[in-house]
Amino acid sequence: MGETATGFLVLQARADSDIKVIQIETDSPDVTVEAVPADGSPTGKGFRVKQRVDKEGDQSTVARFVLTKKGRPVSASVVISYRGEVQTPRNNPSK
C-alpha cells in the first residue's frame, strides 16, 4: 500500500502492418501509460504502465489503446490488476 507498481507491455502486430497508437485511455486516475522504447520492437509499440497501489484487496482497471489500422480506428484493451496488502511492522526484539 502506498507504493507505485510499474510494468511494461509491448503491442505486437505483423511486421508489415501499419498500426499506430493514437490515444490511450484508462478507467482510473491512478494509472498512467506512456510510450517507451522496447528492445527489439518498433518505435511506438512499447509502453510503461504505472499503477498507484492505494486500496486493499484485488483491484483492476482497464487501459484502452485506440489504434489506426489501415487508416481506420480500432481499439484494444488491457486489464491492469493488483492485490493491495497492508504491511504490518515487524517486531524488533532489540528494542
Backbone as a chain_set.jsonl record, in Angstrom:
{"seq": "MGETATGFLVLQARADSDIKVIQIETDSPDVTVEAVPADGSPTGKGFRVKQRVDKEGDQSTVARFVLTKKGRPVSASVVISYRGEVQTPRNNPSK", "coords": {"N": [[0.845, -1.177, 0.0], [0.442, 2.248, -0.703], [2.507, 2.426, -2.497], [3.973, 2.61, -5.831], [3.384, 0.614, -8.523], [5.124, -0.731, -11.306], [4.991, -1.726, -14.677], [5.606, -3.268, -17.886], [4.579, -3.296, -21.308], [4.226, -4.642, -24.596], [2.881, -3.928, -27.675], [1.923, -6.102, -30.167], [2.115, -6.849, -33.632], [1.782, -7.924, -37.034], [4.764, -7.607, -38.96], [4.472, -6.165, -41.328], [2.231, -4.637, -40.918], [0.422, -1.576, -40.585], [0.018, -0.209, -38.022], [-0.789, 2.217, -35.628], [-0.615, 3.753, -32.44], [-2.929, 6.026, -31.342], [-4.219, 7.107, -29.203], [-4.546, 6.76, -25.642], [-6.515, 5.494, -23.11], [-7.631, 5.358, -19.709], [-9.427, 3.744, -17.027], [-8.999, 4.71, -14.529], [-7.654, 7.332, -12.505], [-5.39, 6.673, -11.178], [-3.715, 5.248, -12.763], [-1.163, 5.359, -15.161], [-0.053, 5.429, -18.525], [2.597, 5.272, -20.688], [4.44, 5.803, -23.699], [7.436, 4.061, -24.384], [10.815, 3.216, -25.351], [11.283, -0.097, -26.601], [13.218, -2.954, -26.439], [14.046, -4.531, -29.441], [11.556, -4.094, -30.59], [9.349, -2.278, -32.776], [9.357, 1.346, -32.908], [7.074, 3.106, -30.823], [5.585, 0.956, -29.971], [6.139, -0.054, -27.466], [5.339, 0.237, -23.978], [5.171, 1.825, -20.779], [3.584, 1.069, -17.803], [2.136, 2.487, -15.02], [0.883, 2.054, -11.782], [-0.732, 3.309, -9.058], [-0.76, 1.992, -5.867], [-3.171, 1.896, -3.688], [-5.359, 0.845, -2.46], [-6.866, -1.743, -0.54], [-6.926, -5.313, -1.117], [-8.069, -7.168, -4.066], [-7.751, -5.428, -7.06], [-8.685, -3.858, -10.134], [-8.329, -2.318, -13.348], [-8.953, -0.866, -16.584], [-7.035, -0.315, -19.477], [-7.347, 1.319, -22.48], [-6.297, 1.125, -25.757], [-6.362, 3.167, -28.458], [-6.154, 2.665, -31.806], [-4.852, 3.081, -35.15], [-5.646, 1.281, -37.971], [-4.97, 0.428, -41.113], [-5.789, 3.002, -41.668], [-8.192, 3.261, -40.29], [-9.908, 3.7, -37.153], [-9.419, 1.494, -34.423], [-9.754, -0.47, -31.418], [-7.959, -1.732, -28.575], [-7.93, -3.498, -25.561], [-6.483, -3.642, -22.281], [-6.303, -5.341, -19.265], [-5.443, -4.186, -16.13], [-4.163, -5.136, -13.096], [-3.96, -5.51, -9.494], [-3.035, -6.653, -6.183], [-3.667, -5.239, -3.245], [-1.969, -5.056, -0.224], [-1.789, -4.533, 3.217], [1.057, -3.543, 4.907], [2.474, -4.794, 7.823], [4.206, -3.651, 10.694], [7.229, -5.242, 11.669], [8.09, -7.099, 14.582], [10.612, -5.847, 16.64], [13.115, -7.26, 18.25], [15.311, -6.114, 19.486], [14.614, -3.822, 20.772]], "CA": [[0.0, 0.0, 0.0], [1.189, 3.494, -0.764], [3.606, 2.303, -3.463], [3.606, 2.646, -7.239], [3.856, -0.562, -9.257], [5.451, -0.435, -12.697], [5.086, -2.864, -15.579], [5.839, -2.902, -19.283], [3.906, -4.125, -22.283], [4.556, -4.392, -25.995], [1.817, -4.274, -28.611], [2.51, -6.853, -31.274], [1.362, -6.982, -34.874], [2.643, -8.377, -38.126], [5.78, -6.614, -39.318], [4.035, -5.328, -42.445], [1.017, -3.886, -40.584], [0.622, -0.14, -40.369], [-0.78, 0.121, -36.843], [-0.224, 3.279, -34.794], [-1.414, 4.134, -31.274], [-3.253, 7.455, -31.429], [-4.751, 7.577, -27.927], [-4.61, 5.765, -24.568], [-7.485, 5.892, -22.085], [-7.706, 4.445, -18.566], [-10.605, 3.91, -16.175], [-8.591, 5.19, -13.206], [-6.608, 8.354, -12.482], [-4.218, 6.089, -10.519], [-2.954, 4.508, -13.767], [-0.609, 6.113, -16.288], [0.556, 4.609, -19.567], [3.398, 6.134, -21.546], [5.275, 5.114, -24.683], [8.864, 3.968, -24.081], [11.492, 2.292, -26.273], [11.284, -1.509, -26.207], [14.24, -3.696, -27.184], [13.597, -5.44, -30.482], [10.22, -3.769, -31.086], [9.294, -0.993, -33.49], [9.042, 2.542, -32.131], [5.654, 3.319, -30.596], [4.907, -0.291, -29.591], [6.448, -0.358, -26.071], [4.666, 1.141, -23.047], [5.356, 1.675, -19.332], [2.328, 1.22, -17.076], [2.331, 2.742, -13.59], [-0.347, 1.95, -11.015], [-0.594, 3.643, -7.643], [-1.397, 0.962, -5.043], [-3.68, 2.615, -2.518], [-6.567, 0.195, -1.957], [-6.658, -3.131, -0.131], [-7.615, -6.364, -1.853], [-7.89, -7.272, -5.518], [-8.199, -4.246, -7.784], [-8.357, -3.889, -11.558], [-8.799, -1.237, -14.202], [-8.736, -1.166, -17.989], [-6.398, 0.678, -20.345], [-7.768, 1.121, -23.87], [-5.418, 1.698, -26.763], [-7.041, 3.472, -29.709], [-5.151, 2.479, -32.848], [-5.292, 3.154, -36.538], [-5.288, 0.102, -38.753], [-5.377, 0.75, -42.482], [-6.437, 4.312, -41.636], [-9.438, 3.254, -39.52], [-9.674, 3.5, -35.727], [-9.812, 0.265, -33.729], [-9.251, -0.381, -30.049], [-7.517, -2.931, -27.877], [-7.976, -3.249, -24.117], [-5.605, -4.405, -21.403], [-6.714, -5.277, -17.867], [-4.329, -3.957, -15.214], [-4.674, -5.511, -11.779], [-3.023, -5.682, -8.381], [-3.597, -7.016, -4.882], [-3.128, -4.353, -2.217], [-1.853, -5.657, 1.098], [-1.251, -3.634, 4.232], [2.293, -4.036, 5.529], [2.484, -4.614, 9.271], [5.58, -3.548, 11.189], [7.748, -6.458, 12.309], [8.59, -6.916, 15.942], [12.057, -5.637, 16.712], [13.481, -7.75, 19.582], [16.404, -5.348, 20.102], [14.086, -2.647, 21.465]], "C": [[0.89, 1.24, 0.0], [2.357, 3.479, -1.728], [3.065, 2.51, -4.875], [4.227, 1.439, -7.921], [4.077, -0.166, -10.71], [5.557, -1.731, -13.485], [5.287, -2.366, -16.998], [5.034, -3.82, -20.177], [4.323, -3.697, -23.678], [3.367, -4.825, -26.829], [2.46, -4.949, -29.804], [1.552, -6.918, -32.447], [2.323, -7.494, -35.933], [3.58, -7.247, -38.524], [5.313, -5.681, -40.429], [2.761, -4.535, -42.139], [1.361, -2.435, -40.287], [-0.27, 0.319, -39.213], [-0.054, 1.168, -36.015], [-1.173, 3.564, -33.636], [-1.66, 5.636, -31.368], [-3.792, 8.014, -30.117], [-4.742, 6.421, -26.931], [-5.554, 6.313, -23.504], [-7.43, 4.88, -20.946], [-8.956, 4.756, -17.755], [-10.269, 4.555, -14.838], [-7.533, 6.28, -13.313], [-5.324, 7.855, -11.817], [-3.316, 5.331, -11.484], [-2.458, 5.471, -14.84], [0.05, 5.132, -17.244], [1.313, 5.555, -20.481], [4.252, 5.294, -22.489], [6.735, 5.18, -24.248], [9.513, 3.064, -25.126], [11.453, 0.871, -25.715], [12.285, -2.245, -27.075], [13.612, -4.637, -28.204], [12.215, -5.16, -31.037], [10.244, -2.438, -31.816], [8.937, 0.154, -32.558], [7.523, 2.692, -32.008], [4.888, 2.072, -30.206], [5.171, -0.689, -28.138], [5.838, 0.684, -25.147], [5.004, 0.792, -21.604], [4.006, 1.966, -18.68], [2.666, 1.416, -15.608], [0.97, 2.757, -12.908], [-0.065, 2.308, -9.567], [-1.403, 2.629, -6.84], [-1.865, 1.633, -3.761], [-4.975, 2.034, -1.963], [-6.236, -1.249, -1.6], [-7.429, -4.084, -1.033], [-7.32, -6.335, -3.342], [-8.517, -6.071, -6.201], [-7.87, -4.425, -9.261], [-8.94, -2.677, -12.256], [-8.446, -1.614, -15.637], [-8.031, 0.002, -18.659], [-6.817, 0.326, -21.77], [-6.815, 1.862, -24.796], [-6.248, 1.917, -28.021], [-5.961, 3.495, -30.783], [-5.73, 2.852, -34.203], [-4.765, 1.919, -37.239], [-5.855, 0.323, -40.146], [-6.188, 2.039, -42.512], [-7.726, 4.379, -40.845], [-9.147, 3.031, -38.04], [-10.208, 2.152, -35.242], [-9.292, 0.384, -32.305], [-8.861, -1.755, -29.532], [-7.474, -2.588, -26.393], [-7.035, -4.17, -23.37], [-6.126, -4.233, -19.979], [-5.465, -5.177, -17.007], [-4.847, -4.251, -13.811], [-3.559, -5.602, -10.75], [-3.781, -6.157, -7.16], [-2.91, -6.141, -3.839], [-3.134, -5.032, -0.864], [-1.22, -4.652, 2.048], [-0.026, -4.285, 4.85], [2.235, -3.767, 7.018], [3.922, -4.532, 9.743], [5.994, -4.843, 11.876], [8.216, -6.128, 13.722], [10.095, -6.797, 15.915], [12.521, -6.056, 18.097], [14.585, -6.951, 20.242], [15.892, -4.131, 20.852], [13.286, -3.034, 22.663]], "O": [[1.95, 1.266, 0.625], [3.127, 4.438, -1.77], [1.853, 2.575, -5.085], [5.445, 1.261, -7.9], [3.322, 0.626, -11.274], [6.139, -2.71, -13.018], [5.15, -1.174, -17.272], [4.826, -4.989, -19.85], [4.717, -2.554, -23.911], [2.895, -5.956, -26.708], [3.419, -4.438, -30.381], [0.338, -7.027, -32.275], [3.538, -7.491, -35.737], [3.226, -6.072, -38.434], [5.718, -4.519, -40.466], [2.26, -3.827, -43.013], [2.448, -2.119, -39.802], [-1.185, 1.121, -39.396], [1.137, 1.037, -35.731], [-2.389, 3.611, -33.822], [-0.717, 6.423, -31.461], [-3.827, 9.229, -29.921], [-4.906, 5.261, -27.307], [-5.41, 7.45, -23.054], [-7.21, 3.691, -21.176], [-9.477, 5.871, -17.787], [-11.176, 4.914, -14.087], [-6.612, 6.169, -14.122], [-4.291, 8.522, -11.877], [-2.268, 4.824, -11.083], [-3.217, 6.288, -15.361], [0.636, 4.134, -16.825], [0.748, 6.523, -20.991], [4.725, 4.216, -22.128], [7.212, 6.223, -23.8], [8.833, 2.231, -25.725], [11.576, 0.664, -24.508], [12.219, -2.176, -28.302], [12.747, -5.444, -27.864], [11.735, -5.917, -31.881], [11.064, -1.571, -31.513], [8.286, -0.052, -31.534], [6.784, 2.44, -32.96], [3.661, 2.111, -30.116], [4.495, -1.578, -27.62], [5.812, 1.87, -25.474], [5.11, -0.381, -21.245], [3.369, 2.979, -18.968], [3.391, 0.616, -15.017], [0.027, 3.386, -13.388], [0.763, 1.666, -8.92], [-2.59, 2.429, -7.099], [-1.07, 1.905, -2.862], [-5.618, 2.641, -1.106], [-5.43, -1.897, -2.269], [-8.442, -3.721, -1.631], [-6.457, -5.597, -3.816], [-9.675, -5.737, -5.951], [-6.881, -5.074, -9.602], [-9.923, -2.09, -11.802], [-7.718, -2.579, -15.868], [-8.38, 1.161, -18.439], [-6.665, -0.813, -22.211], [-6.563, 3.057, -24.638], [-6.78, 0.963, -28.588], [-4.985, 4.239, -30.688], [-6.947, 2.928, -34.374], [-3.594, 1.561, -37.115], [-7.069, 0.396, -40.331], [-7.148, 2.164, -43.273], [-8.312, 5.456, -40.731], [-8.247, 2.264, -37.695], [-11.307, 1.734, -35.608], [-8.471, 1.255, -32.019], [-9.359, -2.785, -29.985], [-7.029, -1.504, -26.016], [-6.813, -5.316, -23.761], [-6.364, -3.11, -19.534], [-4.542, -5.982, -17.136], [-5.853, -3.684, -13.385], [-2.383, -5.75, -11.085], [-5.008, -6.077, -7.101], [-1.715, -6.289, -3.583], [-4.166, -5.524, -0.408], [-0.231, -4.001, 1.711], [-0.07, -5.442, 5.267], [1.975, -2.639, 7.437], [4.776, -5.267, 9.248], [5.199, -5.463, 12.582], [8.674, -5.02, 14.004], [10.775, -7.568, 15.238], [12.348, -5.294, 19.048], [14.792, -7.084, 21.448], [16.68, -3.46, 21.519], [12.766, -2.167, 23.365]]}, "num_chains": 1, "name": "protein.A"}
